[in-house]
Amino acid sequence: MKDSKFNRRDFLKTGSLGALGLLAGSAIDLTAQPTPQRATDQPEEPVGPPINCAIIGVGAWGRELIGILSATPGAIVHTVCESYPAYLRRATRAAPDAKTTDDYREVLDDAEVQAVFIATPSHQHREIAIAALEAGKHVYCEAPMATTIEDARAIAKAAQSAEGQIFQVGQQFRAAPQHLHVLQFVRTGALGTFLSGRAQWNKKESQRRVSPNAEREKELNWRLNRETSLGLIGEIGIHQVDVASWFFNAPPVAVTGFGDTLFWKDGRNVPDTIQAVFEYPNGVNFTYSATLGNSYDLNNEVFQGSDGSILLRDNLAWMFREPDAPLLGWEVYARKDAFFQQTGISLVADATKLLAQGVDPASGAVEGDAPIYDALEDFLNCIRESRKPYASYKEGFEAVVTAVKANEAILEKKRVTYDDQSFEVG
């Protein structure tokens, strides 16, 4: 892998299927919430007062944030911060008008900076996040919020005590219009009784990065060291497993895991292939698998119920109704897509709005529709409107607890339980 932007960007942005139909009518009001203005759109009116932003950690993903914020109305890339000189120089080219520093404490001392985006390696989040909150800044912290429960709890408590400040975790699906749209079908019981769920993420890629400096190469490959990384379940799976807990409206009660280094035998001690089975209340299981050794079928999430199933693939979604399921009223009007011997009813967030903008909802994913755009805009709007974000410290903490226990289960190939106090911030 030439750079690490694949880990989040490729997972959260790349479309896998081309065909997507329009949900044209509904006897039940299941329309999506209005989609936040995309970074690639031209706003019809001012979005609100501008917000001075600082990005701490400008590796590949940090530079991605710079690009999105630079194109987002009302966001000013005021400062970029990076301790590695080469990365700082590249960030300067991406944000030529921004201040630069190699010390995050200088960012926090700057009264002009209102919002801080933390995009450093996950195990470095605690110190910076807490210091930023104590300095009175609004904080957007990439997911996972931390790599240990202790660090995540410390950040969550600091955010909990920061009255009047916005703290958002980078669990982008929570703010994605497509997932919010599908959630309404889930909440209204369109699937009947929940039976099971599953998700996958497959990409043949080593994730290893090279440097002529041995010490720097070790720093670059923090994802491949279990002392600094939660592995695939924490860096990638945390997003999809978080969707399961969100849709099931409950945290897991136990997890059984498996993992091995089966292909990339290059000295890493983090598995390149994993499976985990999460047990949820009422006997519902959610199965997760990921591998760096094969790219077949990429990524998706599936939720099955007694009346139907929902398939989500990036910002596309379909519902498959069981033959004996009661009619909801709108199915006859909906666009249908064939999947082998199954017929999927397309679920499209804001289809009417897309048509009004001259965009064909059946065209699939387009640039600017990735969940990260919605997550960043939600964060900025939460600052302007003083409201709670979709993914706050609570959701971030619960996701870390889920991932830490799952990683333990994967590394030790055993079943691990979550007790009643596991998800309490304290």
Residue pairs with C-beta under 8 A, 6 or more apart in sequence:
1 205
1 206
1 207
1 208
1 209
3 59
3 60
3 209
4 59
4 60
4 61
4 207
4 209
4 220
4 223
5 60
5 61
5 63
5 64
6 203
6 205
6 207
7 61
7 207
7 223
7 235
7 236
8 61
8 64
8 142
8 170
8 372
9 60
9 61
9 64
9 370
9 372
10 203
11 201
11 236
11 239
11 299
12 172
12 239
12 370
12 371
12 372
13 314
13 365
13 370
13 372
14 298
14 314
14 365
15 313
15 314
15 315
15 316
15 364
15 365
16 298
16 299
16 300
16 313
16 314
16 316
17 313
17 316
17 364
18 363
18 364
19 337
19 362
19 364
20 316
20 337
20 346
20 348
20 361
20 362
20 363
20 364
21 334
21 335
21 336
21 337
21 345
21 346
21 348
21 361
21 362
22 334
22 335
22 346
22 348
22 351
22 355
22 361
22 362
23 330
23 333
23 334
23 335
23 345
23 346
23 347
23 348
23 351
24 333
24 334
24 335
24 351
25 330
25 333
25 334
26 329
26 330
26 333
27 328
27 329
27 330
28 188
28 328
28 329
28 330
30 181
30 184
30 185
30 188
30 330
31 352
32 177
32 178
32 180
32 181
32 184
32 349
32 350
33 177
33 180
33 181
34 350
34 353
35 177
35 349
35 350
35 353
35 374
36 175
36 177
36 373
36 374
36 377
36 378
36 381
37 43
37 47
37 73
37 377
38 368
38 369
38 373
38 377
39 68
39 71
39 72
39 368
39 373
39 376
39 377
40 71
40 367
40 368
41 357
41 368
43 73
46 73
46 74
47 73
47 74
47 380
47 381
47 384
48 74
48 381
48 384
49 74
49 384
50 74
50 75
50 76
51 74
51 75
51 76
51 114
51 115
51 380
51 383
51 384
52 76
52 78
52 79
52 112
52 113
52 114
52 115
53 69
53 75
53 76
53 77
53 78
53 79
53 113
53 114
53 115
53 116
53 117
54 78
54 79
54 80
54 81
54 107
54 110
54 113
54 115
54 116
54 117
55 62
55 65
55 66
55 69
55 77
55 79
55 80
55 81
55 91
55 117
55 119
56 62
56 81
56 82
56 104
56 107
56 116
56 117
56 118
56 119
56 120
56 128
57 81
57 82
57 118
57 119
57 120
57 121
57 124
58 66
58 80
58 81
58 82
58 87
58 88
58 90
58 91
58 94
58 119
59 82
59 84
59 87
59 119
61 119
61 142
62 80
62 82
62 87
62 91
62 117
62 119
62 120
63 90
63 91
63 94
64 372
65 117
65 119
65 376
66 77
66 80
66 91
66 94
66 95
67 94
68 372
68 373
68 376
69 75
69 77
69 117
69 376
70 77
70 94
70 95
72 373
72 376
72 377
72 380
74 380
74 384
75 376
75 380
77 95
77 97
77 98
78 98
78 99
78 110
78 112
78 113
79 98
79 99
79 100
79 101
79 107
79 110
79 113
80 88
80 91
80 92
80 94
80 95
80 98
80 99
80 100
80 101
81 100
81 101
81 102
81 103
81 104
81 106
81 107
82 88
82 91
82 100
82 102
83 102
83 103
84 216
85 102
88 100
88 102
91 98
91 100
92 98
92 100
99 110
101 107
104 128
104 131
105 131
107 113
107 116
108 116
108 131
108 132
108 135
108 137
109 135
113 137
114 137
114 138
114 383
115 137
115 138
115 139
115 140
115 166
115 379
115 380
115 383
116 128
116 132
116 137
116 138
116 139
116 140
117 140
117 142
118 125
118 128
118 129
118 132
118 139
118 140
118 141
118 142
119 142
120 128
121 222
121 223
121 228
122 142
122 144
122 146
122 147
122 228
122 229
122 230
122 234
122 235
123 146
123 147
123 151
123 222
123 228
123 229
125 141
125 142
125 145
125 146
125 151
125 155
126 146
126 151
126 154
126 155
129 139
129 141
129 145
129 155
129 158
129 159
129 167
130 154
130 155
130 158
132 139
133 139
133 158
133 159
133 161
133 162
133 165
133 167
134 158
136 162
136 165
137 165
138 165
138 166
138 167
138 379
138 383
139 159
139 165
139 166
139 167
139 168
140 168
140 170
140 376
140 379
141 155
141 167
141 168
141 169
141 170
141 396
142 169
142 170
143 169
143 170
143 171
143 238
143 239
143 391
143 396
143 399
144 152
144 230
144 234
144 235
144 238
144 396
144 399
144 400
144 403
145 152
145 155
145 156
145 169
145 393
145 396
145 397
145 399
145 400
146 152
146 154
146 155
146 400
147 228
147 229
147 230
147 234
147 400
147 404
148 400
148 404
149 400
149 401
149 404
152 396
152 397
152 400
152 401
152 404
153 397
153 425
153 426
155 393
155 396
155 397
156 393
156 394
156 396
156 397
156 425
157 425
157 426
159 165
159 167
159 392
159 393
160 393
160 425
164 386
166 379
166 382
166 383
166 386
166 389
167 389
167 392
167 393
168 375
168 378
168 379
168 382
168 389
168 390
168 391
168 392
169 391
169 392
169 393
169 395
169 396
169 399
170 372
170 375
170 391
171 238
171 239
171 242
171 375
171 391
171 395
171 396
171 399
172 239
172 370
172 371
172 372
172 374
172 375
172 391
173 179
173 239
173 240
173 242
173 243
173 246
173 371
174 242
174 246
174 375
174 390
174 391
174 395
175 371
175 374
175 375
175 377
175 378
175 389
175 390
175 391
176 315
176 371
176 374
176 375
177 315
177 349
177 350
177 374
178 312
178 315
178 316
178 317
178 347
178 348
178 349
179 243
179 312
179 371
180 349
181 317
181 347
181 348
181 349
181 350
182 310
182 312
182 317
182 347
183 246
183 247
185 191
185 310
185 319
185 347
186 247
186 303
186 310
190 305
190 307
190 308
190 319
190 328
191 303
191 304
191 305
191 306
191 307
191 308
191 309
191 310
192 305
192 306
192 307
192 308
192 322
192 325
193 305
193 306
193 307
194 248
194 282
194 284
194 303
194 304
194 305
195 284
195 304
195 305
195 306
196 284
196 285
196 286
196 287
196 303
196 304
197 244
197 247
197 248
197 284
197 285
197 286
197 287
197 301
197 302
197 303
197 304
198 286
198 287
198 288
198 289
198 301
198 302
199 237
199 240
199 241
199 243
199 244
199 286
199 287
199 288
199 289
199 299
199 300
199 301
199 302
200 288
200 289
200 290
200 297
200 299
200 300
201 232
201 236
201 237
201 240
201 289
201 290
201 298
201 299
202 290
202 291
202 294
202 295
202 296
202 297
202 298
202 299
203 291
203 292
203 295
203 298
204 292
204 293
204 294
204 295
205 292
206 264
206 266
206 292
207 221
207 223
207 224
207 292
208 221
208 224
208 264
208 266
208 268
209 217
209 220
209 221
210 217
210 220
211 217
211 220
218 225
221 268
222 228
222 229
223 229
223 231
223 235
223 270
224 268
224 269
224 270
225 268
225 269
225 270
226 269
226 270
226 411
229 235
229 270
230 238
230 403
230 404
230 407
231 259
231 270
231 271
231 274
231 407
231 410
231 411
232 259
232 270
232 271
232 272
232 274
232 290
232 292
233 241
233 257
233 274
233 276
233 288
233 290
233 403
233 406
233 407
233 410
234 400
234 403
234 404
234 407
236 290
237 274
237 276
237 288
237 290
237 403
237 406
238 399
238 400
238 402
238 403
240 288
240 299
240 301
241 276
241 278
241 286
241 288
241 399
241 402
241 403
241 406
242 395
242 399
242 402
243 301
243 312
244 278
244 280
244 286
244 301
244 303
245 251
245 252
245 280
245 398
245 399
245 402
247 303
248 280
248 281
248 284
248 286
250 280
250 281
251 280
251 398
251 401
251 402
251 418
251 422
251 423
252 278
252 279
252 280
252 286
252 402
252 418
253 279
253 280
253 281
253 417
253 418
254 278
254 279
254 415
254 416
254 417
254 418
255 276
255 277
255 278
255 279
255 402
255 405
255 406
255 409
255 415
255 416
255 418
256 276
256 277
256 279
256 409
256 414
256 415
256 416
257 274
257 275
257 276
257 277
257 406
257 407
257 408
257 409
257 410
257 411
257 412
257 413
257 414
257 416
258 274
258 275
258 276
258 410
258 413
259 271
259 273
259 274
259 275
259 410
259 411
259 413
260 271
260 272
260 273
261 268
261 269
261 270
261 271
261 272
261 273
262 271
262 272
262 273
262 291
262 293
263 272
263 273
263 291
263 292
263 293
264 272
264 292
264 293
271 410
271 411
272 291
272 292
272 293
273 290
273 291
273 292
273 293
274 288
274 289
274 290
274 291
274 410
275 287
275 288
275 289
275 410
276 287
276 288
276 289
276 406
276 409
276 410
277 285
277 286
277 287
277 288
278 285
278 286
278 287
278 288
278 402
278 406
279 285
280 286
288 406
298 313
299 313
299 314
300 311
300 312
300 313
301 311
301 312
301 313
302 309
302 310
302 311
302 312
303 309
303 310
306 322
306 325
307 321
307 322
307 325
307 326
308 319
308 320
308 321
308 322
308 325
309 319
309 320
310 317
310 318
310 319
310 320
310 347
311 317
311 318
311 320
311 344
314 365
315 349
315 365
315 369
315 370
315 371
316 346
316 364
316 365
317 346
317 347
317 348
318 337
318 339
318 344
318 345
318 346
318 347
319 344
319 345
319 347
320 339
320 342
320 343
320 344
320 345
321 331
321 345
331 345
334 345
334 346
335 345
335 346
335 362
336 343
336 344
336 345
336 346
337 343
337 344
337 346
338 344
346 362
348 354
348 361
351 361
354 360
354 361
355 361
359 366
375 390
375 391
378 389
378 390
379 389
381 387
382 388
382 389
393 425
394 425
397 423
397 425
398 423
401 418
401 422
401 423
402 418
405 416
405 418
405 422
406 416
408 416
409 415
409 416
